[in-house]
Protein backbone atom coordinates (compact mmCIF):
# COMPACT_ATOMS: atom_id res chain seq x y z
CA UNK A 1 0.00 0.00 0.00
CA UNK A 2 2.76 2.43 0.93
CA UNK A 3 4.57 1.80 -2.36
CA UNK A 4 1.39 2.50 -4.32
CA UNK A 5 0.80 5.77 -2.46
CA UNK A 6 4.39 6.82 -3.08
CA UNK A 7 4.01 6.08 -6.79
CA UNK A 8 0.76 8.07 -7.00
CA UNK A 9 2.41 11.02 -5.28
CA UNK A 10 5.36 10.85 -7.66
CA UNK A 11 3.05 10.85 -10.68
CA UNK A 12 0.81 13.63 -9.35
CA UNK A 13 3.65 15.92 -8.33
CA UNK A 14 6.14 14.93 -11.02
CA UNK A 15 8.58 13.77 -8.38
CA UNK A 16 11.50 11.47 -9.10
CA UNK A 17 14.30 9.88 -7.18
CA UNK A 18 17.54 11.82 -7.53
CA UNK A 19 19.07 9.07 -9.67
CA UNK A 20 16.14 9.12 -12.14
CA UNK A 21 16.23 12.94 -12.19
CA UNK A 22 19.94 13.01 -12.97
CA UNK A 23 19.69 10.26 -15.61
CA UNK A 24 16.88 12.09 -17.43
CA UNK A 25 19.04 15.19 -17.62
CA UNK A 26 22.29 13.36 -18.38
CA UNK A 27 23.88 14.58 -15.16
CA UNK A 28 26.67 12.12 -14.30
CA UNK A 29 26.05 12.08 -10.57
CA UNK A 30 24.16 13.92 -7.86
CA UNK A 31 25.54 13.42 -4.40
CA UNK A 32 23.07 14.10 -1.63
CA UNK A 33 25.38 13.23 1.23
CA UNK A 34 27.30 15.60 3.39
CA UNK A 35 30.06 14.86 5.81
CA UNK A 36 28.83 13.98 9.28
CA UNK A 37 32.32 14.56 10.60
CA UNK A 38 31.60 18.28 10.66
CA UNK A 39 30.41 19.45 14.05
CA UNK A 40 28.58 22.49 12.70
CA UNK A 41 25.01 21.50 11.67
CA UNK A 42 24.74 24.48 9.29
CA UNK A 43 27.85 23.30 7.43
CA UNK A 44 26.25 19.86 6.96
CA UNK A 45 22.88 21.24 5.82
CA UNK A 46 24.15 24.00 3.50
CA UNK A 47 25.15 21.70 0.58
CA UNK A 48 21.63 20.25 0.53
CA UNK A 49 20.05 23.70 0.54
CA UNK A 50 22.35 24.79 -2.30
CA UNK A 51 21.42 21.74 -4.36
CA UNK A 52 17.68 22.28 -3.93
CA UNK A 53 18.05 25.98 -4.72
CA UNK A 54 20.01 25.23 -7.90
CA UNK A 55 17.44 22.71 -9.10
CA UNK A 56 14.53 25.02 -8.27
CA UNK A 57 16.24 27.88 -10.11
CA UNK A 58 16.51 25.79 -13.28
CA UNK A 59 12.85 24.75 -13.24
FENQUIPE-V618923 format. One record per backbone hydrogen bond with DSSP energy under -1.0 kcal/mol. NH is the residue of the N-H (numbers start at 1). CO is the residue of the C=O. Records with the same first field share a line. If there is no record, write none. Layout:
BEGIN
NH->CO + CO
END
This chain:
BEGIN
5->1
6->2
7->3
8->4
9->5
10->6
11->7
12->8
13->9
14->10
15->10
21->17
22->18
23->19
24->20
25->21
26->23
27->22
44->40
45->41
46->42
49->45
50->46
51->47
52->48
53->49
54->50
55->51
56->52
57->53
58->54
END
